[in-house]
Amino acid sequence: MINNYIKIAFRTLLKSKVFTAINVFGLALGLATCLLIVFYVFDELSYDKYNVNADRIYRMNNDIKFGGNEGSYATTPAVAAQELKSSFPEVEEVVRLKYGGKMWIRKKNQNIPEIQIVYADPTVFNVFTLPMIEGQPATALKGTHSIVITEKAAQKYFNTINALGKVLTFNDTAFYKVTGVIKNVPQQSHFNYDFFLPMIDFERSRETAWFNNSFHTYVLFKPGTDVKKFEAKMPAFLKDKAEPQLQRILEMTFAKLEQSGSYFRLSLTPLTQIHFNSTIKESLGEPGNITIIYIFSAIALFILLIACVNFMNLSTAQSSSRAREVGVRKVLGSPRKYLVIQFLTESVLVTFAGAMIAVFAAWIFLPVFNQMSGKELTVTPQVVAGLLPLLLVFIIVVGFIAGSYPALFLSGFQPIEVLKGKLAAGFKGGKLRSSLVVFQFAISIFLITATIVIYSQLKYIQNKDIGYSREQVMIVHQTGSLGREKAKMLKHEVEQLAGVKSATLTAFLPTASSDNTTSLFKDATLDARQALQTSVWAVDKDYLPTLGIQLKAGRNFSEDMKTDSNAIIINEAAAAVLGYKDPVGKTLYSIQDGEKKLTQSLHIIGLIKNFNFKSLKQSVSPMILEAADEWYSLSVRVNSADITTTRAQIASKWSAFSPNVQFDYSYMDDDFNRLYFAEQRMGKISVAFTSLAIVVACLGLFGLAAYAAEQRTKEIGIRKVLVASLSTIVGMLTKDFLLLVLIAIVIASPLAWLFMNKWLQGFAYKTAISWWMLLAAGFGATLIAFATISFQSIKAALANPVKSLRSE
């Protein structure tokens, strides 16, 4: 019986090759898109779950409101970890991580820059699941100048994973002995380091200050610990441990501090939620975006639903040719359930064919998707083993859902009416089909609008006045490897080049992730109510002219002014928090030593206009520039006339100073664009998904147009005999469909405005959603729909009326 159903299904599908091909292609597109998005979503949701004790690991955060600044930070004091372990029996283990920054590791006669470097406590292997291939986890990071590396790093520097006992040279001055080799840290980790240095080698790891937060602290709780109750103990813990220092520095208790409107608090974030918690600053690694997960999941579901809707529409479009078959079968005594099974068999076969093509297409286009999404997704045997049963269930479920309406619809024909030629009377569900078309195009219009808004925001970001000039600025990296004096000499020689306008030595750039925050006070008593929480950047006298930052009042730093060692320049945001209309000449105070309460006076010599030194998702916050020696990167403003020649000359100068270190540079405008890589990536994926949604929706519209033309064949023939024009017939066939598209525009436009307006709220500086964006999306969808419908309409209008009337 089953063989018979399959045999008949094959024969039936092969009779209508075009419609079958469209059905299969539509389902394949929908399923392939769904598979790619499922890979992406599962990859995002799997972050940090490779850790055996992931459900018991939490990161300690520091929540601060002080000096006009409020936020949550992923960093805590150096002393917090050990105090937590010794104070609470429910804490099984703690570990601190401290990002090591960029360093240069020698390989033969070349120094190679590495950034995946971290200082870690020896307990890192007790908390995180980092399987060791060679070495002893308990002792690997206990000694000074020991190092644990990943197998990838071992292969890179020693051409083997058997690297135990070998030595790595850092910055030409420090030698580290390999005491352990671990497996590569999984990509699905919120941190991904290749070199683990012992925390004991980091000078500040033994600090006892409670208000100097620069370490990432992780807590492994004992099984059964109520983390909420533990977190409730944090205020008392902080009061006991940190309040004596607070009283020495600010002469305040935590209670009085909170009464003044400020606070310092500790909180916890579960390890598996770190990747999506983008509101906490200074987290290790690039945070994900749970909103994108929701959006992509919804898109996958919508495209799949559109594909299923197409199948229904295309199946009903063939109903006339199947009606007599159904009538004859019923007259011969075939029960309706057998007809339903027959049609569902056809549906499952089409779905199976579409699924097989979809799997192959997803595999083929996975590298392209990886490039767009920034992922490294791969199809492994484990993925295939897990996918096969899901795919089987998927085929059956989708096959039954997509084929249910056609099966019930076609099997419900009354045989007498069909055999008498009264087919039209047996058709029902016109409203349902119209609703499905509206649904399809509403999604398409929504996606078109979203794509237009995303690209408008990216264009706005690129063209906005950000307060500094990033064009024609070349950044020479790795100057820290030269040392202070050589770096200054390099700068001096570079400045003499004809194609160079100016140059500045500093590690603090608006397009870099480096930052340094501290608290300053308006008076020497360190009154917390007159505090300023601010970023402090060390720069030289050439910083402002090189980056084109505008001085609003006062003067720039000068080498001729010896007092500039205690001079600072502040931005407008800092002046606003301090309440200064004219800050030049005023004095601020910083804490030099919290234990002895020593302060340092800083004289304001200049006021600069605000410039965006962070992402445009954040408003400009207080900024202080201080004159100090920094030599970790060299920023050069070059003449645009001949950048290539100037770059070659700078590279030649670099080779003279550091022949063993490769010339490493970037352009500031490229670095700026990389800050918004996630938005650019989202824009590219939105274009791809929008295009697929439109293609799949148009297939459904094509099916309905074919259905409508088929039902009105006789009418069209009579109208042509009565000398109706081509435009009249095309207009008659298209107007109903275009009305459905207009209804979709009315539904989708306000929804798209609401959702995209909410997305834009994530930017402090954003474009407005203009009426033309909604109009362009609606017009584009209407034009695409008209082109799709016109094909079938013109085809029907050009048909010979004699043939259509002869079949009456």
TILOGU-208620 format. One line per 10 residues: number of its first residue (from 1); for each residue x negated, z, y negated of C-alpha. Coordinates in steps of 0.1 Angstrom, whole numbers, plus 5000, padded with zeros to 4 digits. Each point is the difference from the previous one (the first is absolute). Layout:
N
NUM	X/Z/Y ~ ...
END
This chain:
808
1	5000/5000/5000 ~ 4972/5010/4976 ~ 4981/4968/5009 ~ 5031/4980/4992 ~ 5004/5016/4966 ~ 4963/4993/4992 ~ 5002/4964/5012 ~ 5031/4993/4979 ~ 4985/5017/4970 ~ 4969/4979/5003
11	5020/4968/5002 ~ 5022/5010/4971 ~ 4970/5009/4978 ~ 4982/4968/5008 ~ 5031/4979/4990 ~ 4997/5014/4964 ~ 4963/4998/4996 ~ 5000/5002/4961 ~ 5023/5030/4998 ~ 4981/5017/5029
21	4967/4994/4983 ~ 5013/5014/4967 ~ 5014/5030/5018 ~ 4967/5007/5018 ~ 4979/4994/4969 ~ 5022/5023/4979 ~ 4998/5028/5025 ~ 4963/4995/5004 ~ 4993/5003/4963 ~ 5021/5031/4997
31	4984/5016/5031 ~ 4965/4991/4990 ~ 5004/5015/4966 ~ 5015/5031/5015 ~ 4971/5003/5025 ~ 4974/4997/4972 ~ 5018/5027/4979 ~ 5004/5022/5030 ~ 4962/4998/5006 ~ 4994/5009/4964
41	5025/5029/4999 ~ 4988/5015/5033 ~ 4964/4998/4988 ~ 5008/5018/4968 ~ 5021/5027/5017 ~ 4972/5007/5025 ~ 4975/5013/4974 ~ 4980/5030/5012 ~ 5021/5004/5031 ~ 4970/4992/5022
51	4990/5037/4995 ~ 5009/5021/5030 ~ 5010/5029/4977 ~ 5016/4979/4973 ~ 5031/5021/4999 ~ 4980/5031/4993 ~ 4976/4986/4973 ~ 5008/5004/4963 ~ 4981/4992/4968 ~ 4997/5027/4973
61	5010/4987/4965 ~ 4996/5015/4966 ~ 5030/4998/4977 ~ 4990/5004/4963 ~ 5017/5002/4967 ~ 4975/5008/4972 ~ 4989/4987/4967 ~ 5027/4974/4996 ~ 4994/4986/5035 ~ 5021/5004/5031
71	4995/4987/5035 ~ 4992/5006/5037 ~ 4965/4994/5012 ~ 4986/4996/5035 ~ 4970/5020/4992 ~ 4994/5038/5002 ~ 4971/5024/4992 ~ 4970/5001/5023 ~ 5007/5036/5008 ~ 5036/4995/5010
81	4994/4988/5036 ~ 4981/5030/5013 ~ 5022/5025/4981 ~ 5031/4985/5017 ~ 4985/5003/5035 ~ 4989/5036/4995 ~ 5033/5011/4983 ~ 5026/4985/5024 ~ 5000/5004/5038 ~ 5024/4970/5003
91	4972/4977/4988 ~ 4981/4987/5030 ~ 4974/4979/4982 ~ 4992/4986/4965 ~ 4978/4971/4989 ~ 4988/4987/4966 ~ 4993/4963/4992 ~ 4982/4988/4969 ~ 4996/4964/4992 ~ 4963/4991/4997
101	5004/4969/4978 ~ 4978/4969/5003 ~ 4966/5004/5015 ~ 4973/4976/5012 ~ 4988/5000/5036 ~ 4968/4983/5009 ~ 5000/4973/5028 ~ 4965/4986/5005 ~ 4989/4989/4965 ~ 5035/4999/4984
111	5022/5027/4985 ~ 5036/4995/5009 ~ 5028/5016/4979 ~ 5025/5021/5019 ~ 5031/5017/4987 ~ 5016/5014/5031 ~ 4980/5033/4998 ~ 5014/5035/5001 ~ 4986/5036/5001 ~ 5018/5020/5027
121	5000/5035/5014 ~ 4989/5003/5037 ~ 5036/5009/5008 ~ 5011/4964/4993 ~ 5000/4992/5037 ~ 5021/5030/5008 ~ 5027/4990/4976 ~ 5001/4962/5002 ~ 4999/4979/5032 ~ 4966/4982/4996
131	4987/4994/5035 ~ 4962/5003/5002 ~ 4981/4975/5021 ~ 4966/5017/4996 ~ 4992/5035/4988 ~ 5017/5034/5000 ~ 5030/5004/4977 ~ 4995/5037/4996 ~ 4965/4997/4985 ~ 4997/4964/4988
141	5005/5009/4963 ~ 4986/5035/4999 ~ 4964/4991/4990 ~ 4988/4987/4967 ~ 4993/4962/4998 ~ 5019/4994/5032 ~ 5025/4971/5001 ~ 5028/4988/5022 ~ 5008/4963/4999 ~ 5026/4977/5016
151	4992/4975/5027 ~ 5005/4973/4974 ~ 4973/5015/4978 ~ 4977/5005/5030 ~ 5003/4963/5009 ~ 4994/4990/4964 ~ 4968/5020/4995 ~ 4986/5004/5035 ~ 5016/4971/5020 ~ 5012/5025/5025
161	5024/5030/5003 ~ 4972/5020/5016 ~ 4987/5012/4966 ~ 4996/5038/5007 ~ 4968/5013/4985 ~ 4994/4969/4978 ~ 4995/5004/4962 ~ 5018/4984/4971 ~ 4985/4999/4965 ~ 5024/5005/4971
171	4991/4989/4964 ~ 4963/4997/5011 ~ 4997/5038/4996 ~ 5021/5018/5026 ~ 4995/4998/5038 ~ 5029/5008/5024 ~ 4996/5004/5037 ~ 5029/4987/5021 ~ 5014/5029/5020 ~ 5032/4983/5011
181	5017/4967/5005 ~ 5038/4999/5000 ~ 5026/4973/5007 ~ 5011/4980/4970 ~ 5026/5018/4979 ~ 5033/4982/5006 ~ 5012/4978/4972 ~ 5033/5020/4999 ~ 4983/5029/4984 ~ 5002/5013/4964
191	4962/5002/5000 ~ 4977/4976/5017 ~ 4963/5009/4998 ~ 4970/4988/5019 ~ 4975/5026/4990 ~ 5006/5038/5002 ~ 4974/5021/4982 ~ 4998/5038/5004 ~ 5018/5020/4973 ~ 4971/5023/4998
201	4981/4972/4983 ~ 5025/4998/4972 ~ 4988/5023/4972 ~ 5034/5011/4988 ~ 5014/5008/5034 ~ 4991/5037/4996 ~ 5018/5005/4966 ~ 5022/5030/4997 ~ 5020/4988/4969 ~ 5037/4998/5006
211	5007/4976/4971 ~ 4976/4972/5009 ~ 5019/4977/5024 ~ 4980/4972/5017 ~ 5003/5005/5037 ~ 5027/4987/5024 ~ 5010/5029/5022 ~ 5019/4996/5033 ~ 5015/5028/5020 ~ 5007/5000/5038
221	5028/5025/5007 ~ 5004/5018/5033 ~ 5029/4987/5022 ~ 5034/5015/4989 ~ 4990/5007/4964 ~ 5028/4999/4975 ~ 4983/4980/4973 ~ 5028/5007/4975 ~ 4995/5037/5003 ~ 4963/4995/4998
231	5003/4980/4968 ~ 5021/5028/4985 ~ 4970/5023/5003 ~ 4978/4978/4978 ~ 5009/5016/4966 ~ 4990/5035/5013 ~ 4969/4985/5015 ~ 4990/4983/4968 ~ 5007/5031/4980 ~ 4978/5021/5022
241	4971/4975/5002 ~ 5000/4981/4967 ~ 5016/5023/4974 ~ 4969/5020/4993 ~ 4982/4968/4989 ~ 5030/4989/4980 ~ 5000/5033/4981 ~ 4962/4997/4993 ~ 5004/4965/4986 ~ 5034/5000/4983
251	5008/5037/4999 ~ 5033/4993/5016 ~ 5017/5007/5033 ~ 5019/4973/5019 ~ 5033/5015/4989 ~ 4990/4998/4963 ~ 4986/4965/5006 ~ 5034/4989/5014 ~ 5018/5017/4971 ~ 4979/4978/4977
261	5013/4969/5018 ~ 4970/4993/5021 ~ 4992/5006/5037 ~ 4975/4995/5028 ~ 5016/4998/5035 ~ 4990/4991/5036 ~ 5023/4978/5022 ~ 4998/4982/5033 ~ 5005/4964/5011 ~ 5004/4991/5037
271	4973/4977/5012 ~ 5024/4973/5012 ~ 5016/4999/4965 ~ 4968/4997/4980 ~ 4999/4962/5002 ~ 5034/4996/4982 ~ 4996/5029/4975 ~ 4987/4979/4971 ~ 5011/5026/4974 ~ 4971/5023/5009
281	4969/4989/4981 ~ 4964/4997/5013 ~ 5010/4995/5036 ~ 4974/4985/5024 ~ 5008/4963/5006 ~ 5026/4977/4986 ~ 5035/5015/5003 ~ 5028/4980/5015 ~ 5035/4994/4986 ~ 5030/5012/5020
291	5023/4980/4976 ~ 4983/4968/5012 ~ 5006/5010/5036 ~ 5037/5004/4993 ~ 5002/4967/4981 ~ 4981/4981/5027 ~ 5021/5016/5028 ~ 5032/4990/4981 ~ 4987/4964/4995 ~ 4992/4997/5037
301	5035/5012/5009 ~ 5016/4977/4974 ~ 4981/4969/5011 ~ 5009/5007/5037 ~ 5036/5005/4990 ~ 4999/4967/4981 ~ 4986/4983/5031 ~ 5028/5014/5022 ~ 5026/4990/4974 ~ 4986/4965/5001
311	5004/4999/5037 ~ 5037/5009/4996 ~ 5006/4974/4974 ~ 4981/4972/5018 ~ 5019/5008/5032 ~ 5034/4999/4984 ~ 4989/4967/4983 ~ 5000/4985/5035 ~ 5034/5014/5008 ~ 5018/4966/4999
321	4978/4985/5026 ~ 5005/5031/5022 ~ 5037/5005/4994 ~ 5012/4974/5025 ~ 4975/5014/5026 ~ 5016/5035/4995 ~ 5035/4985/5002 ~ 4993/4982/5033 ~ 4983/5031/5015 ~ 5029/5022/4991
331	5025/4975/5014 ~ 4980/5000/5032 ~ 5004/5038/5002 ~ 4967/5013/4986 ~ 5005/5035/4987 ~ 4989/5008/4964 ~ 4973/5024/5012 ~ 4982/4972/5019 ~ 5001/4979/4968 ~ 4986/5030/4981
341	4972/5004/5025 ~ 4992/4963/4999 ~ 4997/5000/4962 ~ 4980/5033/5000 ~ 4976/4984/5026 ~ 4994/4971/4976 ~ 4994/5026/4972 ~ 4975/5020/5021 ~ 4982/4968/5010 ~ 4996/4989/4964
351	4989/5035/4990 ~ 4975/5000/5028 ~ 4985/4967/4989 ~ 5000/5012/4964 ~ 4983/5033/5011 ~ 4972/4982/5019 ~ 4993/4977/4971 ~ 5002/5030/4976 ~ 4974/5020/5020 ~ 4976/4970/5000
361	5006/4994/4963 ~ 4994/5037/4992 ~ 4968/4999/5019 ~ 4989/4967/4983 ~ 5008/5012/4965 ~ 4988/5036/5004 ~ 4966/4992/4984 ~ 5018/4985/4970 ~ 5022/5031/4998 ~ 4970/5023/5003
371	4984/4982/4970 ~ 5031/5004/4979 ~ 5007/5036/5010 ~ 4964/5012/5000 ~ 5004/5012/5036 ~ 4980/4995/5032 ~ 5028/4997/5024 ~ 4992/4987/5035 ~ 5019/4992/5032 ~ 4985/5022/5027
381	5010/5003/5036 ~ 5016/5033/4992 ~ 5020/4984/4972 ~ 5012/4973/5024 ~ 5009/5025/5027 ~ 5020/5020/4976 ~ 5016/4969/4984 ~ 5012/4983/5032 ~ 5028/5024/5009 ~ 5010/5003/4964
391	5001/4963/4997 ~ 5022/4997/5031 ~ 5025/5025/4986 ~ 4998/4982/4967 ~ 5008/4966/5016 ~ 5031/5014/5018 ~ 5013/5020/4970 ~ 4994/4972/4974 ~ 5013/4974/5024 ~ 5032/5020/5005
401	5004/5008/4963 ~ 4993/4965/4988 ~ 5021/4984/5027 ~ 5029/5024/5000 ~ 5020/4984/4972 ~ 4996/4964/5013 ~ 5008/5011/5035 ~ 5032/5018/4990 ~ 5009/4974/4975 ~ 4995/4969/5023
411	5015/5017/5030 ~ 5031/5009/4980 ~ 5012/4964/4995 ~ 5036/4993/5013 ~ 4998/4972/5026 ~ 5033/4984/4990 ~ 4991/4997/4963 ~ 4965/4988/5008 ~ 5012/4973/5024 ~ 5027/4989/4976
421	4973/4996/4973 ~ 5012/5029/4979 ~ 4965/5016/4999 ~ 5001/5010/4963 ~ 5029/5023/5007 ~ 4979/5020/5025 ~ 4971/5007/4975 ~ 4998/5035/4986 ~ 4973/5020/4983 ~ 4995/4978/4969
431	4997/5031/4979 ~ 4974/5015/5023 ~ 4979/4969/4998 ~ 5003/4999/4962 ~ 4990/5037/4999 ~ 4970/4993/5021 ~ 4988/4972/4977 ~ 5004/5023/4970 ~ 4980/5026/5019 ~ 4972/4976/5007
441	4997/4987/4965 ~ 5003/5034/4984 ~ 4969/5011/5020 ~ 4982/4968/4990 ~ 5009/5005/4963 ~ 4989/5036/5002 ~ 4966/4990/5014 ~ 4995/4972/4975 ~ 5008/5024/4971 ~ 4976/5027/5015
451	4972/4974/5002 ~ 5005/4989/4964 ~ 4999/5036/4988 ~ 4969/5008/5020 ~ 4981/4971/4986 ~ 5013/5006/4965 ~ 4986/5036/5002 ~ 4966/4987/5013 ~ 4999/4975/4971 ~ 5009/5028/4976
461	4972/5022/5014 ~ 4974/4972/4997 ~ 5010/4992/4963 ~ 5006/5035/4987 ~ 4977/5014/4974 ~ 4983/5028/5019 ~ 4978/5012/4972 ~ 4967/4985/5013 ~ 4986/4965/5006 ~ 4994/4993/5037
471	4992/4963/4997 ~ 4964/4989/5002 ~ 4988/5034/5012 ~ 4977/5000/5030 ~ 4994/5032/5019 ~ 4967/5004/5017 ~ 5004/5025/5028 ~ 4974/5022/5018 ~ 4979/5007/4969 ~ 5001/5036/5012
481	4974/4990/5026 ~ 4975/4992/4972 ~ 5000/5035/4985 ~ 5006/5009/4964 ~ 4969/4985/4984 ~ 5000/4967/5019 ~ 5037/4996/4993 ~ 4994/5004/4963 ~ 4972/4975/5001 ~ 5022/4975/5018
491	5027/5005/4974 ~ 4975/4994/4972 ~ 4987/4967/5016 ~ 5035/4988/5007 ~ 5010/5005/4964 ~ 4972/4977/4989 ~ 5015/4970/5019 ~ 5015/4973/4978 ~ 5033/5000/5019 ~ 5005/5038/4997
501	5019/5016/4971 ~ 4997/5036/5010 ~ 4996/5023/5030 ~ 5009/5036/5009 ~ 4989/5024/5028 ~ 5027/5022/5015 ~ 5019/5006/5032 ~ 5033/5005/4982 ~ 5019/4968/4995 ~ 5037/4993/4995
511	5001/4979/5032 ~ 4980/5024/5022 ~ 5014/5030/5019 ~ 4975/5025/4986 ~ 5014/5028/4978 ~ 4991/5034/4989 ~ 5025/5026/4987 ~ 4995/5033/4983 ~ 5017/5024/4977 ~ 4991/5003/4963
521	5013/5026/4975 ~ 5007/4999/4962 ~ 4983/5034/4995 ~ 4972/5021/5015 ~ 5024/5026/5014 ~ 5011/4974/5026 ~ 5037/5005/4993 ~ 5019/4982/5028 ~ 5028/4991/4975 ~ 4975/4979/4980
531	4984/4983/5030 ~ 4994/4963/5007 ~ 4998/4987/5036 ~ 4981/4967/4996 ~ 4978/4974/5015 ~ 4964/5002/4989 ~ 4978/4969/5003 ~ 4963/4999/4994 ~ 4991/4969/4980 ~ 4972/4986/4977
541	5001/4987/4964 ~ 5007/4964/5013 ~ 5031/5009/5020 ~ 5026/4993/4972 ~ 4986/4967/4988 ~ 4994/4987/5035 ~ 5036/5007/5012 ~ 5015/4991/4966 ~ 5016/5035/4996 ~ 5012/5005/4964
551	4988/5029/4980 ~ 5029/5012/4978 ~ 4982/5028/4980 ~ 4966/5016/4998 ~ 4969/4984/5016 ~ 4984/4990/5033 ~ 4971/5018/5017 ~ 4966/4994/4986 ~ 4965/5006/5014 ~ 4989/5010/4965
561	5024/5029/5000 ~ 4984/5028/5020 ~ 5032/5021/4998 ~ 5019/4974/5020 ~ 4990/5018/5031 ~ 5030/5023/4992 ~ 5021/4972/4985 ~ 5031/4985/5015 ~ 5024/4972/4992 ~ 5037/5005/5009
571	5029/4976/5004 ~ 5034/5000/4983 ~ 5017/5017/5031 ~ 4976/5029/4998 ~ 5005/5004/4962 ~ 5038/5000/5006 ~ 4998/5028/5026 ~ 4976/5020/4977 ~ 5023/4994/4971 ~ 4973/4985/4978
581	5010/4972/4975 ~ 4963/4998/4989 ~ 4979/5014/5028 ~ 4966/4989/4987 ~ 4979/5030/4991 ~ 5020/5024/5022 ~ 4983/5020/5028 ~ 5011/5005/5036 ~ 4986/5024/5025 ~ 4992/4996/5037
591	4992/5025/5027 ~ 4964/4999/5010 ~ 5000/5030/5024 ~ 5033/5015/5011 ~ 4983/5031/5015 ~ 4982/5009/4967 ~ 5026/4984/4978 ~ 4974/4979/4982 ~ 5015/4972/4978 ~ 4986/4969/4984
601	5012/4986/4967 ~ 5007/4963/4998 ~ 5004/4982/4966 ~ 5024/4971/4996 ~ 4983/4972/4982 ~ 5024/4972/5007 ~ 5036/4989/5010 ~ 5006/4969/5021 ~ 5032/4982/5006 ~ 5016/5006/5034
611	4988/4977/5027 ~ 5014/4998/5036 ~ 4972/5015/5021 ~ 5024/5004/5029 ~ 5027/4979/5016 ~ 5028/4988/4978 ~ 5022/5020/5023 ~ 4989/5030/4980 ~ 5002/5007/4963 ~ 4967/5004/4981
621	4989/5036/5004 ~ 4974/5020/4979 ~ 4965/4987/5001 ~ 4967/5014/4987 ~ 4968/4980/4998 ~ 4967/5019/4999 ~ 4965/4987/4994 ~ 4980/5004/5032 ~ 4977/4982/5023 ~ 5017/4980/5026
631	4983/4972/5019 ~ 5022/4993/5031 ~ 5013/4966/4988 ~ 4991/4975/4972 ~ 5028/4983/4982 ~ 4990/4968/4981 ~ 5020/4980/4975 ~ 4989/4965/5004 ~ 5005/4968/4979 ~ 5027/4978/5015
641	4980/4969/4992 ~ 4979/5000/5032 ~ 5008/5029/5023 ~ 4983/4985/5030 ~ 4966/4998/4983 ~ 5003/5035/4986 ~ 5010/5014/5034 ~ 4970/4984/5016 ~ 4977/5015/4973 ~ 5015/5034/5005
651	4995/4996/5038 ~ 4964/4991/4994 ~ 4994/5031/4979 ~ 5016/5021/5027 ~ 4977/4985/5027 ~ 4970/5009/4979 ~ 5011/5037/4998 ~ 5014/5003/5036 ~ 4989/4972/5023 ~ 5013/5018/5031
661	5036/5006/4987 ~ 5023/4970/5000 ~ 5014/4991/4965 ~ 5036/5013/5001 ~ 5024/4992/4971 ~ 5036/4994/4991 ~ 5020/4990/4970 ~ 5022/5026/4983 ~ 5030/4977/4999 ~ 4998/4995/5038
671	4997/5038/5004 ~ 5030/5005/4978 ~ 5021/4976/5021 ~ 4990/5019/5031 ~ 5016/5031/4986 ~ 5033/4982/5006 ~ 4992/4985/5033 ~ 5030/5017/5016 ~ 5024/4984/4975 ~ 4984/4966/5004
681	5002/5004/5038 ~ 5037/5010/4997 ~ 5006/4969/4978 ~ 4984/4976/5025 ~ 5020/5016/5029 ~ 5032/4999/4980 ~ 4995/4962/4993 ~ 4994/4994/5038 ~ 5030/5021/5010 ~ 5022/4985/4973
691	4991/4965/5011 ~ 5008/5008/5036 ~ 5033/5016/4991 ~ 5010/4970/4980 ~ 4991/4976/5028 ~ 5019/5020/5025 ~ 5030/5003/4977 ~ 5000/4963/4993 ~ 5001/4993/5037 ~ 5032/5020/5001
701	5014/4982/4970 ~ 4990/4967/5017 ~ 5020/5010/5030 ~ 5031/5009/4980 ~ 4997/4968/4980 ~ 5000/4981/5033 ~ 5029/5020/5012 ~ 5020/4992/4968 ~ 4992/4963/5001 ~ 5010/4999/5037
711	5034/5016/4993 ~ 5007/4976/4971 ~ 4988/4968/5015 ~ 5035/4985/5000 ~ 5007/5011/4965 ~ 4968/4985/4988 ~ 5008/4967/5018 ~ 5035/4998/4983 ~ 4985/5008/4966 ~ 4974/4973/5004
721	5027/4975/5010 ~ 5018/5010/4968 ~ 4968/4991/4981 ~ 4987/5036/4993 ~ 4965/5000/4985 ~ 4969/5015/5016 ~ 4998/5027/4973 ~ 5036/5010/5005 ~ 4995/5005/5038 ~ 4967/5018/4995
731	5016/5023/4974 ~ 5030/5007/5022 ~ 4977/5011/5029 ~ 4975/5020/4978 ~ 5022/5019/4976 ~ 5012/5026/5025 ~ 4965/5008/5011 ~ 4986/5002/4965 ~ 5028/5024/4992 ~ 4987/5023/5028
741	4965/4998/4985 ~ 5014/5009/4966 ~ 5017/5031/5016 ~ 4966/5009/5016 ~ 4984/4998/4966 ~ 5025/5023/4985 ~ 4995/5025/5028 ~ 4962/4997/5003 ~ 4989/5000/4963 ~ 5011/5035/4990
751	4986/5014/5033 ~ 4967/4982/4995 ~ 4998/5013/4964 ~ 5006/5036/5012 ~ 4974/5000/5028 ~ 4973/4982/4980 ~ 5006/5022/4970 ~ 4994/5030/5022 ~ 4968/4983/5013 ~ 4988/4995/4964
761	5005/5037/4994 ~ 4967/5005/5019 ~ 4981/4985/4971 ~ 4995/5018/4967 ~ 4996/4965/4984 ~ 5024/4975/5012 ~ 5018/4967/4992 ~ 5038/4999/4995 ~ 5023/4982/5024 ~ 5013/4972/4978
771	5032/4980/5004 ~ 4980/4968/5007 ~ 4986/5016/5032 ~ 5034/5005/5015 ~ 5011/4966/4987 ~ 4970/4983/5015 ~ 5006/5016/5034 ~ 5036/4990/5000 ~ 4993/4965/4988 ~ 4973/4996/5026
781	5023/5011/5028 ~ 5028/4977/4988 ~ 4976/4971/4999 ~ 4987/5006/5035 ~ 5036/5005/5013 ~ 5012/4968/4983 ~ 4971/4980/5015 ~ 5007/5013/5034 ~ 5038/4993/4998 ~ 4996/4966/4984
791	4981/4987/5030 ~ 5030/5005/5023 ~ 5025/4990/4973 ~ 4983/4967/4992 ~ 4996/4993/5037 ~ 5037/5006/5005 ~ 5010/4980/4969 ~ 4979/4970/5011 ~ 5015/4999/5035 ~ 5022/4970/5010
801	5036/5011/4995 ~ 5011/4975/5027 ~ 4982/5021/5027 ~ 5015/5033/4988 ~ 5036/4986/4998 ~ 4997/4981/5033 ~ 4994/5033/5019 ~ 5033/5014/4987
END
